């Protein structure tokens, strides 16, 4: 199956859902290239970026599951060209 590289950007405003985010990331760990989380205390949010190499349906599923959590926004940016 064809894969694409993408970055999933996540903004967390509700600390209570962090374990649910971690659970989803663990389920898709085989596709994750790397991740970075930055707590931003000034605004009381968390900024997370996930680099992923996966089929489009996997990227969309993960982004959607995380983005549906209360107090969480998630968007994916994809590589333009597929080799």
mmCIF file as gemmi writes it, N, C-alpha and C atoms, coordinates in Angstrom:
data_model
loop_
_atom_site.group_PDB
_atom_site.id
_atom_site.type_symbol
_atom_site.label_atom_id
_atom_site.label_alt_id
_atom_site.label_comp_id
_atom_site.label_asym_id
_atom_site.label_entity_id
_atom_site.label_seq_id
_atom_site.pdbx_PDB_ins_code
_atom_site.Cartn_x
_atom_site.Cartn_y
_atom_site.Cartn_z
_atom_site.occupancy
_atom_site.B_iso_or_equiv
_atom_site.pdbx_formal_charge
_atom_site.auth_seq_id
_atom_site.auth_asym_id
_atom_site.pdbx_PDB_model_num
ATOM 1 N N . UNK Axp A 1 ? 0.839 -1.179 0 1 0 ? 1 A 1
ATOM 2 C CA . UNK Axp A 1 ? 0 0 0 1 0 ? 1 A 1
ATOM 3 C C . UNK Axp A 1 ? 0.889 1.249 0 1 0 ? 1 A 1
ATOM 4 N N . UNK Axp A 2 ? 0.502 2.223 -0.776 1 0 ? 2 A 1
ATOM 5 C CA . UNK Axp A 2 ? 1.262 3.463 -0.897 1 0 ? 2 A 1
ATOM 6 C C . UNK Axp A 2 ? 1.163 4.29 0.389 1 0 ? 2 A 1
ATOM 7 N N . UNK Axp A 3 ? 2.297 4.823 0.817 1 0 ? 3 A 1
ATOM 8 C CA . UNK Axp A 3 ? 2.309 5.643 2.024 1 0 ? 3 A 1
ATOM 9 C C . UNK Axp A 3 ? 2.722 7.072 1.69 1 0 ? 3 A 1
ATOM 10 N N . UNK Axp A 4 ? 2.396 7.977 2.594 1 0 ? 4 A 1
ATOM 11 C CA . UNK Axp A 4 ? 2.805 9.38 2.468 1 0 ? 4 A 1
ATOM 12 C C . UNK Axp A 4 ? 3.382 9.834 3.793 1 0 ? 4 A 1
ATOM 13 N N . UNK Axp A 5 ? 4.253 10.803 3.714 1 0 ? 5 A 1
ATOM 14 C CA . UNK Axp A 5 ? 4.787 11.417 4.923 1 0 ? 5 A 1
ATOM 15 C C . UNK Axp A 5 ? 3.905 12.61 5.244 1 0 ? 5 A 1
ATOM 16 N N . UNK Axp A 6 ? 3.566 12.747 6.521 1 0 ? 6 A 1
ATOM 17 C CA . UNK Axp A 6 ? 2.721 13.851 6.959 1 0 ? 6 A 1
ATOM 18 C C . UNK Axp A 6 ? 3.157 14.305 8.345 1 0 ? 6 A 1
ATOM 19 N N . UNK Axp A 7 ? 2.735 15.507 8.675 1 0 ? 7 A 1
ATOM 20 C CA . UNK Axp A 7 ? 2.887 16.034 10.026 1 0 ? 7 A 1
ATOM 21 C C . UNK Axp A 7 ? 1.485 16.245 10.573 1 0 ? 7 A 1
ATOM 22 N N . UNK Axp A 8 ? 1.215 15.697 11.742 1 0 ? 8 A 1
ATOM 23 C CA . UNK Axp A 8 ? -0.051 15.946 12.413 1 0 ? 8 A 1
ATOM 24 C C . UNK Axp A 8 ? 0.221 16.947 13.524 1 0 ? 8 A 1
ATOM 25 N N . UNK Axp A 9 ? -0.44 18.098 13.44 1 0 ? 9 A 1
ATOM 26 C CA . UNK Axp A 9 ? -0.322 19.129 14.465 1 0 ? 9 A 1
ATOM 27 C C . UNK Axp A 9 ? -1.485 19.013 15.425 1 0 ? 9 A 1
ATOM 28 N N . UNK Axp A 10 ? -1.182 18.991 16.731 1 0 ? 10 A 1
ATOM 29 C CA . UNK Axp A 10 ? -2.212 18.805 17.752 1 0 ? 10 A 1
ATOM 30 C C . UNK Axp A 10 ? -2.079 19.913 18.794 1 0 ? 10 A 1
ATOM 31 N N . UNK Axp A 11 ? -3.197 20.55 19.118 1 0 ? 11 A 1
ATOM 32 C CA . UNK Axp A 11 ? -3.26 21.526 20.208 1 0 ? 11 A 1
ATOM 33 C C . UNK Axp A 11 ? -4.183 20.949 21.269 1 0 ? 11 A 1
ATOM 34 N N . UNK Axp A 12 ? -3.675 20.834 22.489 1 0 ? 12 A 1
ATOM 35 C CA . UNK Axp A 12 ? -4.445 20.243 23.594 1 0 ? 12 A 1
ATOM 36 C C . UNK Axp A 12 ? -4.772 21.324 24.614 1 0 ? 12 A 1
ATOM 37 N N . UNK Axp A 13 ? -6.052 21.557 24.816 1 0 ? 13 A 1
ATOM 38 C CA . UNK Axp A 13 ? -6.51 22.531 25.809 1 0 ? 13 A 1
ATOM 39 C C . UNK Axp A 13 ? -7.092 21.853 27.042 1 0 ? 13 A 1
ATOM 40 N N . UNK Axp A 14 ? -7.238 20.54 26.994 1 0 ? 14 A 1
ATOM 41 C CA . UNK Axp A 14 ? -7.851 19.77 28.072 1 0 ? 14 A 1
ATOM 42 C C . UNK Axp A 14 ? -6.884 18.666 28.503 1 0 ? 14 A 1
ATOM 43 N N . UNK Axp A 15 ? -6.175 18.882 29.604 1 0 ? 15 A 1
ATOM 44 C CA . UNK Axp A 15 ? -5.186 17.892 30.07 1 0 ? 15 A 1
ATOM 45 C C . UNK Axp A 15 ? -5.799 16.524 30.357 1 0 ? 15 A 1
ATOM 46 N N . UNK Axp A 16 ? -7.083 16.484 30.614 1 0 ? 16 A 1
ATOM 47 C CA . UNK Axp A 16 ? -7.737 15.213 30.936 1 0 ? 16 A 1
ATOM 48 C C . UNK Axp A 16 ? -7.738 14.208 29.799 1 0 ? 16 A 1
ATOM 49 N N . UNK Axp A 17 ? -7.546 14.668 28.573 1 0 ? 17 A 1
ATOM 50 C CA . UNK Axp A 17 ? -7.565 13.757 27.43 1 0 ? 17 A 1
ATOM 51 C C . UNK Axp A 17 ? -6.178 13.276 27.015 1 0 ? 17 A 1
ATOM 52 N N . UNK Axp A 18 ? -5.154 13.748 27.675 1 0 ? 18 A 1
ATOM 53 C CA . UNK Axp A 18 ? -3.783 13.351 27.308 1 0 ? 18 A 1
ATOM 54 C C . UNK Axp A 18 ? -3.613 11.827 27.299 1 0 ? 18 A 1
ATOM 55 N N . UNK Axp A 19 ? -4.134 11.078 28.295 1 0 ? 19 A 1
ATOM 56 C CA . UNK Axp A 19 ? -4.011 9.613 28.223 1 0 ? 19 A 1
ATOM 57 C C . UNK Axp A 19 ? -4.702 9.013 26.993 1 0 ? 19 A 1
ATOM 58 N N . UNK Axp A 20 ? -5.802 9.611 26.547 1 0 ? 20 A 1
ATOM 59 C CA . UNK Axp A 20 ? -6.496 9.121 25.354 1 0 ? 20 A 1
ATOM 60 C C . UNK Axp A 20 ? -5.678 9.393 24.094 1 0 ? 20 A 1
ATOM 61 N N . UNK Axp A 21 ? -5.005 10.537 24.062 1 0 ? 21 A 1
ATOM 62 C CA . UNK Axp A 21 ? -4.122 10.835 22.931 1 0 ? 21 A 1
ATOM 63 C C . UNK Axp A 21 ? -2.979 9.827 22.904 1 0 ? 21 A 1
ATOM 64 N N . UNK Axp A 22 ? -2.375 9.591 24.053 1 0 ? 22 A 1
ATOM 65 C CA . UNK Axp A 22 ? -1.279 8.628 24.151 1 0 ? 22 A 1
ATOM 66 C C . UNK Axp A 22 ? -1.725 7.234 23.699 1 0 ? 22 A 1
ATOM 67 N N . UNK Axp A 23 ? -2.936 6.854 24.07 1 0 ? 23 A 1
ATOM 68 C CA . UNK Axp A 23 ? -3.477 5.55 23.677 1 0 ? 23 A 1
ATOM 69 C C . UNK Axp A 23 ? -3.569 5.441 22.155 1 0 ? 23 A 1
ATOM 70 N N . UNK Axp A 24 ? -4.077 6.487 21.505 1 0 ? 24 A 1
ATOM 71 C CA . UNK Axp A 24 ? -4.184 6.472 20.044 1 0 ? 24 A 1
ATOM 72 C C . UNK Axp A 24 ? -2.81 6.444 19.383 1 0 ? 24 A 1
ATOM 73 N N . UNK Axp A 25 ? -1.878 7.237 19.892 1 0 ? 25 A 1
ATOM 74 C CA . UNK Axp A 25 ? -0.532 7.245 19.324 1 0 ? 25 A 1
ATOM 75 C C . UNK Axp A 25 ? 0.137 5.884 19.468 1 0 ? 25 A 1
ATOM 76 N N . UNK Axp A 26 ? -0.107 5.207 20.567 1 0 ? 26 A 1
ATOM 77 C CA . UNK Axp A 26 ? 0.457 3.872 20.771 1 0 ? 26 A 1
ATOM 78 C C . UNK Axp A 26 ? -0.107 2.873 19.766 1 0 ? 26 A 1
ATOM 79 N N . UNK Axp A 27 ? -1.389 2.988 19.456 1 0 ? 27 A 1
ATOM 80 C CA . UNK Axp A 27 ? -2.023 2.085 18.486 1 0 ? 27 A 1
ATOM 81 C C . UNK Axp A 27 ? -1.406 2.222 17.095 1 0 ? 27 A 1
ATOM 82 N N . UNK Axp A 28 ? -0.945 3.422 16.761 1 0 ? 28 A 1
ATOM 83 C CA . UNK Axp A 28 ? -0.4 3.698 15.434 1 0 ? 28 A 1
ATOM 84 C C . UNK Axp A 28 ? 1.12 3.854 15.462 1 0 ? 28 A 1
ATOM 85 N N . UNK Axp A 29 ? 1.769 3.376 16.503 1 0 ? 29 A 1
ATOM 86 C CA . UNK Axp A 29 ? 3.21 3.602 16.696 1 0 ? 29 A 1
ATOM 87 C C . UNK Axp A 29 ? 4.075 3.058 15.564 1 0 ? 29 A 1
ATOM 88 N N . UNK Axp A 30 ? 3.622 2.027 14.88 1 0 ? 30 A 1
ATOM 89 C CA . UNK Axp A 30 ? 4.439 1.463 13.796 1 0 ? 30 A 1
ATOM 90 C C . UNK Axp A 30 ? 4.628 2.441 12.634 1 0 ? 30 A 1
ATOM 91 N N . UNK Axp A 31 ? 3.769 3.44 12.533 1 0 ? 31 A 1
ATOM 92 C CA . UNK Axp A 31 ? 3.843 4.419 11.454 1 0 ? 31 A 1
ATOM 93 C C . UNK Axp A 31 ? 4.535 5.722 11.865 1 0 ? 31 A 1
ATOM 94 N N . UNK Axp A 32 ? 4.698 5.927 13.158 1 0 ? 32 A 1
ATOM 95 C CA . UNK Axp A 32 ? 5.214 7.2 13.649 1 0 ? 32 A 1
ATOM 96 C C . UNK Axp A 32 ? 6.729 7.271 13.496 1 0 ? 32 A 1
ATOM 97 N N . UNK Axp A 33 ? 7.19 8.317 12.827 1 0 ? 33 A 1
ATOM 98 C CA . UNK Axp A 33 ? 8.622 8.556 12.636 1 0 ? 33 A 1
ATOM 99 C C . UNK Axp A 33 ? 9.197 9.213 13.887 1 0 ? 33 A 1
ATOM 100 N N . UNK Axp A 34 ? 8.469 10.184 14.418 1 0 ? 34 A 1
ATOM 101 C CA . UNK Axp A 34 ? 8.919 10.899 15.609 1 0 ? 34 A 1
ATOM 102 C C . UNK Axp A 34 ? 7.823 11.823 16.104 1 0 ? 34 A 1
ATOM 103 N N . UNK Axp A 35 ? 8.013 12.304 17.327 1 0 ? 35 A 1
ATOM 104 C CA . UNK Axp A 35 ? 7.015 13.215 17.885 1 0 ? 35 A 1
ATOM 105 C C . UNK Axp A 35 ? 7.681 14.179 18.853 1 0 ? 35 A 1
ATOM 106 N N . UNK Axp A 36 ? 7.03 15.329 19 1 0 ? 36 A 1
ATOM 107 C CA . UNK Axp A 36 ? 7.55 16.344 19.901 1 0 ? 36 A 1
ATOM 108 C C . UNK Axp A 36 ? 6.362 16.985 20.606 1 0 ? 36 A 1
ATOM 109 N N . UNK Axp A 37 ? 6.473 17.12 21.91 1 0 ? 37 A 1
ATOM 110 C CA . UNK Axp A 37 ? 5.44 17.779 22.685 1 0 ? 37 A 1
ATOM 111 C C . UNK Axp A 37 ? 6.018 18.967 23.435 1 0 ? 37 A 1
ATOM 112 N N . UNK Axp A 38 ? 5.313 20.075 23.371 1 0 ? 38 A 1
ATOM 113 C CA . UNK Axp A 38 ? 5.776 21.301 24.031 1 0 ? 38 A 1
ATOM 114 C C . UNK Axp A 38 ? 4.656 21.829 24.921 1 0 ? 38 A 1
ATOM 115 N N . UNK Axp A 39 ? 4.875 21.852 26.242 1 0 ? 39 A 1
ATOM 116 C CA . UNK Axp A 39 ? 3.883 22.501 27.096 1 0 ? 39 A 1
ATOM 117 C C . UNK Axp A 39 ? 4.051 24.015 26.998 1 0 ? 39 A 1
ATOM 118 N N . UNK Axp A 40 ? 2.952 24.728 26.823 1 0 ? 40 A 1
ATOM 119 C CA . UNK Axp A 40 ? 2.998 26.185 26.721 1 0 ? 40 A 1
ATOM 120 C C . UNK Axp A 40 ? 2.194 26.749 27.888 1 0 ? 40 A 1
ATOM 121 N N . UNK Axp A 41 ? 2.899 26.906 29.004 1 0 ? 41 A 1
ATOM 122 C CA . UNK Axp A 41 ? 2.271 27.311 30.256 1 0 ? 41 A 1
ATOM 123 C C . UNK Axp A 41 ? 1.591 28.665 30.208 1 0 ? 41 A 1
ATOM 124 N N . UNK Axp A 42 ? 2.116 29.572 29.424 1 0 ? 42 A 1
ATOM 125 C CA . UNK Axp A 42 ? 1.538 30.911 29.332 1 0 ? 42 A 1
ATOM 126 C C . UNK Axp A 42 ? 0.069 30.864 28.908 1 0 ? 42 A 1
ATOM 127 N N . UNK Axp A 43 ? -0.268 29.915 28.043 1 0 ? 43 A 1
ATOM 128 C CA . UNK Axp A 43 ? -1.646 29.766 27.571 1 0 ? 43 A 1
ATOM 129 C C . UNK Axp A 43 ? -2.318 28.503 28.103 1 0 ? 43 A 1
ATOM 130 N N . UNK Axp A 44 ? -1.607 27.761 28.931 1 0 ? 44 A 1
ATOM 131 C CA . UNK Axp A 44 ? -2.122 26.523 29.519 1 0 ? 44 A 1
ATOM 132 C C . UNK Axp A 44 ? -2.592 25.525 28.451 1 0 ? 44 A 1
ATOM 133 N N . UNK Axp A 45 ? -1.746 25.329 27.432 1 0 ? 45 A 1
ATOM 134 C CA . UNK Axp A 45 ? -2.026 24.352 26.381 1 0 ? 45 A 1
ATOM 135 C C . UNK Axp A 45 ? -0.792 23.487 26.155 1 0 ? 45 A 1
ATOM 136 N N . UNK Axp A 46 ? -0.974 22.436 25.376 1 0 ? 46 A 1
ATOM 137 C CA . UNK Axp A 46 ? 0.121 21.568 24.936 1 0 ? 46 A 1
ATOM 138 C C . UNK Axp A 46 ? 0.129 21.586 23.419 1 0 ? 46 A 1
ATOM 139 N N . UNK Axp A 47 ? 1.305 21.696 22.815 1 0 ? 47 A 1
ATOM 140 C CA . UNK Axp A 47 ? 1.451 21.662 21.37 1 0 ? 47 A 1
ATOM 141 C C . UNK Axp A 47 ? 2.224 20.388 21.031 1 0 ? 47 A 1
ATOM 142 N N . UNK Axp A 48 ? 1.639 19.551 20.197 1 0 ? 48 A 1
ATOM 143 C CA . UNK Axp A 48 ? 2.258 18.267 19.854 1 0 ? 48 A 1
ATOM 144 C C . UNK Axp A 48 ? 2.363 18.172 18.339 1 0 ? 48 A 1
ATOM 145 N N . UNK Axp A 49 ? 3.517 17.723 17.853 1 0 ? 49 A 1
ATOM 146 C CA . UNK Axp A 49 ? 3.659 17.441 16.423 1 0 ? 49 A 1
ATOM 147 C C . UNK Axp A 49 ? 4.093 15.991 16.254 1 0 ? 49 A 1
ATOM 148 N N . UNK Axp A 50 ? 3.459 15.346 15.301 1 0 ? 50 A 1
ATOM 149 C CA . UNK Axp A 50 ? 3.724 13.942 15.014 1 0 ? 50 A 1
ATOM 150 C C . UNK Axp A 50 ? 4.171 13.831 13.56 1 0 ? 50 A 1
ATOM 151 N N . UNK Axp A 51 ? 5.35 13.28 13.3 1 0 ? 51 A 1
ATOM 152 C CA . UNK Axp A 51 ? 5.794 12.96 11.944 1 0 ? 51 A 1
ATOM 153 C C . UNK Axp A 51 ? 5.427 11.501 11.69 1 0 ? 51 A 1
ATOM 154 N N . UNK Axp A 52 ? 4.757 11.253 10.57 1 0 ? 52 A 1
ATOM 155 C CA . UNK Axp A 52 ? 4.223 9.923 10.308 1 0 ? 52 A 1
ATOM 156 C C . UNK Axp A 52 ? 4.427 9.544 8.844 1 0 ? 52 A 1
ATOM 157 N N . UNK Axp A 53 ? 4.662 8.277 8.591 1 0 ? 53 A 1
ATOM 158 C CA . UNK Axp A 53 ? 4.763 7.727 7.233 1 0 ? 53 A 1
ATOM 159 C C . UNK Axp A 53 ? 3.773 6.57 7.174 1 0 ? 53 A 1
ATOM 160 N N . UNK Axp A 54 ? 2.626 6.811 6.533 1 0 ? 54 A 1
ATOM 161 C CA . UNK Axp A 54 ? 1.547 5.83 6.569 1 0 ? 54 A 1
ATOM 162 C C . UNK Axp A 54 ? 0.622 6.019 5.371 1 0 ? 54 A 1
ATOM 163 N N . UNK Axp A 55 ? -0.231 5.029 5.099 1 0 ? 55 A 1
ATOM 164 C CA . UNK Axp A 55 ? -1.262 5.22 4.077 1 0 ? 55 A 1
ATOM 165 C C . UNK Axp A 55 ? -2.199 6.366 4.488 1 0 ? 55 A 1
ATOM 166 N N . UNK Axp A 56 ? -2.779 7.025 3.5 1 0 ? 56 A 1
ATOM 167 C CA . UNK Axp A 56 ? -3.662 8.171 3.766 1 0 ? 56 A 1
ATOM 168 C C . UNK Axp A 56 ? -4.788 7.825 4.733 1 0 ? 56 A 1
ATOM 169 N N . UNK Axp A 57 ? -5.378 6.638 4.592 1 0 ? 57 A 1
ATOM 170 C CA . UNK Axp A 57 ? -6.497 6.299 5.468 1 0 ? 57 A 1
ATOM 171 C C . UNK Axp A 57 ? -6.06 6.175 6.926 1 0 ? 57 A 1
ATOM 172 N N . UNK Axp A 58 ? -4.839 5.739 7.167 1 0 ? 58 A 1
ATOM 173 C CA . UNK Axp A 58 ? -4.313 5.641 8.53 1 0 ? 58 A 1
ATOM 174 C C . UNK Axp A 58 ? -4.081 7.04 9.101 1 0 ? 58 A 1
ATOM 175 N N . UNK Axp A 59 ? -3.478 7.915 8.302 1 0 ? 59 A 1
ATOM 176 C CA . UNK Axp A 59 ? -3.229 9.292 8.758 1 0 ? 59 A 1
ATOM 177 C C . UNK Axp A 59 ? -4.546 9.979 9.076 1 0 ? 59 A 1
ATOM 178 N N . UNK Axp A 60 ? -5.521 9.835 8.179 1 0 ? 60 A 1
ATOM 179 C CA . UNK Axp A 60 ? -6.824 10.46 8.399 1 0 ? 60 A 1
ATOM 180 C C . UNK Axp A 60 ? -7.531 9.888 9.618 1 0 ? 60 A 1
ATOM 181 N N . UNK Axp A 61 ? -7.431 8.578 9.815 1 0 ? 61 A 1
ATOM 182 C CA . UNK Axp A 61 ? -8.078 7.945 10.973 1 0 ? 61 A 1
ATOM 183 C C . UNK Axp A 61 ? -7.474 8.457 12.28 1 0 ? 61 A 1
ATOM 184 N N . UNK Axp A 62 ? -6.156 8.481 12.36 1 0 ? 62 A 1
ATOM 185 C CA . UNK Axp A 62 ? -5.495 8.947 13.576 1 0 ? 62 A 1
ATOM 186 C C . UNK Axp A 62 ? -5.816 10.415 13.84 1 0 ? 62 A 1
ATOM 187 N N . UNK Axp A 63 ? -5.729 11.243 12.814 1 0 ? 63 A 1
ATOM 188 C CA . UNK Axp A 63 ? -6.027 12.668 12.966 1 0 ? 63 A 1
ATOM 189 C C . UNK Axp A 63 ? -7.473 12.861 13.42 1 0 ? 63 A 1
ATOM 190 N N . UNK Axp A 64 ? -8.389 12.133 12.829 1 0 ? 64 A 1
ATOM 191 C CA . UNK Axp A 64 ? -9.798 12.251 13.193 1 0 ? 64 A 1
ATOM 192 C C . UNK Axp A 64 ? -10.087 11.805 14.608 1 0 ? 64 A 1
ATOM 193 N N . UNK Axp A 65 ? -9.524 10.675 15.016 1 0 ? 65 A 1
ATOM 194 C CA . UNK Axp A 65 ? -9.755 10.165 16.375 1 0 ? 65 A 1
ATOM 195 C C . UNK Axp A 65 ? -9.236 11.139 17.425 1 0 ? 65 A 1
ATOM 196 N N . UNK Axp A 66 ? -8.073 11.707 17.174 1 0 ? 66 A 1
ATOM 197 C CA . UNK Axp A 66 ? -7.505 12.661 18.13 1 0 ? 66 A 1
ATOM 198 C C . UNK Axp A 66 ? -8.286 13.978 18.092 1 0 ? 66 A 1
ATOM 199 N N . UNK Axp A 67 ? -8.637 14.436 16.896 1 0 ? 67 A 1
ATOM 200 C CA . UNK Axp A 67 ? -9.333 15.698 16.748 1 0 ? 67 A 1
ATOM 201 C C . UNK Axp A 67 ? -10.745 15.712 17.317 1 0 ? 67 A 1
ATOM 202 N N . UNK Axp A 68 ? -11.351 14.534 17.475 1 0 ? 68 A 1
ATOM 203 C CA . UNK Axp A 68 ? -12.696 14.45 18.05 1 0 ? 68 A 1
ATOM 204 C C . UNK Axp A 68 ? -12.708 14.493 19.571 1 0 ? 68 A 1
ATOM 205 N N . UNK Axp A 69 ? -11.543 14.406 20.188 1 0 ? 69 A 1
ATOM 206 C CA . UNK Axp A 69 ? -11.488 14.472 21.649 1 0 ? 69 A 1
ATOM 207 C C . UNK Axp A 69 ? -11.825 15.881 22.122 1 0 ? 69 A 1
ATOM 208 N N . UNK Axp A 70 ? -12.497 15.981 23.25 1 0 ? 70 A 1
ATOM 209 C CA . UNK Axp A 70 ? -12.901 17.28 23.778 1 0 ? 70 A 1
ATOM 210 C C . UNK Axp A 70 ? -11.684 18.131 24.143 1 0 ? 70 A 1
ATOM 211 N N . UNK Axp A 71 ? -11.669 19.356 23.655 1 0 ? 71 A 1
ATOM 212 C CA . UNK Axp A 71 ? -10.574 20.271 23.97 1 0 ? 71 A 1
ATOM 213 C C . UNK Axp A 71 ? -9.318 20.032 23.17 1 0 ? 71 A 1
ATOM 214 N N . UNK Axp A 72 ? -9.445 19.34 22.025 1 0 ? 72 A 1
ATOM 215 C CA . UNK Axp A 72 ? -8.284 19.019 21.187 1 0 ? 72 A 1
ATOM 216 C C . UNK Axp A 72 ? -8.566 19.418 19.742 1 0 ? 72 A 1
ATOM 217 N N . UNK Axp A 73 ? -7.581 20.028 19.095 1 0 ? 73 A 1
ATOM 218 C CA . UNK Axp A 73 ? -7.633 20.312 17.659 1 0 ? 73 A 1
ATOM 219 C C . UNK Axp A 73 ? -6.502 19.544 17.007 1 0 ? 73 A 1
ATOM 220 N N . UNK Axp A 74 ? -6.772 18.952 15.84 1 0 ? 74 A 1
ATOM 221 C CA . UNK Axp A 74 ? -5.735 18.203 15.115 1 0 ? 74 A 1
ATOM 222 C C . UNK Axp A 74 ? -5.917 18.389 13.62 1 0 ? 74 A 1
ATOM 223 N N . UNK Axp A 75 ? -4.818 18.624 12.94 1 0 ? 75 A 1
ATOM 224 C CA . UNK Axp A 75 ? -4.815 18.782 11.481 1 0 ? 75 A 1
ATOM 225 C C . UNK Axp A 75 ? -3.578 18.091 10.922 1 0 ? 75 A 1
ATOM 226 N N . UNK Axp A 76 ? -3.7 17.582 9.704 1 0 ? 76 A 1
ATOM 227 C CA . UNK Axp A 76 ? -2.574 16.925 9.043 1 0 ? 76 A 1
ATOM 228 C C . UNK Axp A 76 ? -2.14 17.728 7.823 1 0 ? 76 A 1
ATOM 229 N N . UNK Axp A 77 ? -0.827 17.764 7.593 1 0 ? 77 A 1
ATOM 230 C CA . UNK Axp A 77 ? -0.232 18.369 6.409 1 0 ? 77 A 1
ATOM 231 C C . UNK Axp A 77 ? 0.559 17.255 5.72 1 0 ? 77 A 1
ATOM 232 N N . UNK Axp A 78 ? 0.315 17.057 4.435 1 0 ? 78 A 1
ATOM 233 C CA . UNK Axp A 78 ? 0.903 15.943 3.697 1 0 ? 78 A 1
ATOM 234 C C . UNK Axp A 78 ? 2.012 16.386 2.754 1 0 ? 78 A 1
ATOM 235 N N . UNK Axp A 79 ? 2.91 15.451 2.463 1 0 ? 79 A 1
ATOM 236 C CA . UNK Axp A 79 ? 3.906 15.712 1.436 1 0 ? 79 A 1
ATOM 237 C C . UNK Axp A 79 ? 3.174 15.876 0.095 1 0 ? 79 A 1
ATOM 238 N N . UNK Axp A 80 ? 3.69 16.718 -0.776 1 0 ? 80 A 1
ATOM 239 C CA . UNK Axp A 80 ? 3.032 16.999 -2.05 1 0 ? 80 A 1
ATOM 240 C C . UNK Axp A 80 ? 3.193 15.859 -3.052 1 0 ? 80 A 1
ATOM 241 N N . UNK Axp A 81 ? 4.41 15.425 -3.239 1 0 ? 81 A 1
ATOM 242 C CA . UNK Axp A 81 ? 4.698 14.431 -4.27 1 0 ? 81 A 1
ATOM 243 C C . UNK Axp A 81 ? 4.937 13.059 -3.673 1 0 ? 81 A 1
ATOM 244 N N . UNK Axp A 82 ? 4.4 12.08 -4.355 1 0 ? 82 A 1
ATOM 245 C CA . UNK Axp A 82 ? 4.613 10.694 -3.939 1 0 ? 82 A 1
ATOM 246 C C . UNK Axp A 82 ? 5.521 10.041 -4.982 1 0 ? 82 A 1
ATOM 247 N N . UNK Axp A 83 ? 6.608 9.432 -4.517 1 0 ? 83 A 1
ATOM 248 C CA . UNK Axp A 83 ? 7.552 8.778 -5.444 1 0 ? 83 A 1
ATOM 249 C C . UNK Axp A 83 ? 7.014 7.463 -5.914 1 0 ? 83 A 1
